Amino acid sequence: QVHLVESGGGLVQAGKSLRLSCVASGSIRLINIMGWYRQAPGQQRELVATMDLSGTINYADTVKGRFTLSRDNAENTVSVYLQMNSLKPEDLAVYYCVAKMPNNYAYWGQGTQVTVSS
């Protein structure tokens, strides 16, 4: 079992920055991939950025060059951070932290709202 707690969403103007945080606890040593997805109103959930155990990061084309994913390992927790710069109105969405296991089972956070005003 993995528990994910997200923070850092909010309302910002276009062009500004936000940093999302996600702390994973529980069976963290079984986690294969961690990262972020997002779901805009009326849209399907989509990948934003994920990192595997080797540190390889996969970014969505729409966020490359603007968003940066990083990871911090502690003894009992793993944290991932999403630094979002040059935010655009189309980045408005609920952002979900994800932790994927080797069998592809995914744990999801509760989601954090990001609103970008033009």
Stockholm file with secondary structure:
# STOCKHOLM 1.0

chainA/1-118         QVHLVESGGGLVQAGKSLRLSCVASGSIRLINIMGWYRQAPGQQRELVATMDLSGTINYADTVKGRFTLSRDNAENTVSVYLQMNSLKPEDLAVYYCVAKMPNNYAYWGQGTQVTVSS
#=GR chainA/1-118 SS CEEEEEECCEEEETTCCEEEEEEEEESGGGCCEEEEEEECTTSCCEEEEEEETTCCEEECTTTTTTEEEEEEECSSEEEEEEEECSCCGGGCEEEEEEEECTTCCEEECCCEEEEEEC
#=GC SS_cons         CEEEEEECCEEEETTCCEEEEEEEEESGGGCCEEEEEEECTTSCCEEEEEEETTCCEEECTTTTTTEEEEEEECSSEEEEEEEECSCCGGGCEEEEEEEECTTCCEEECCCEEEEEEC
//
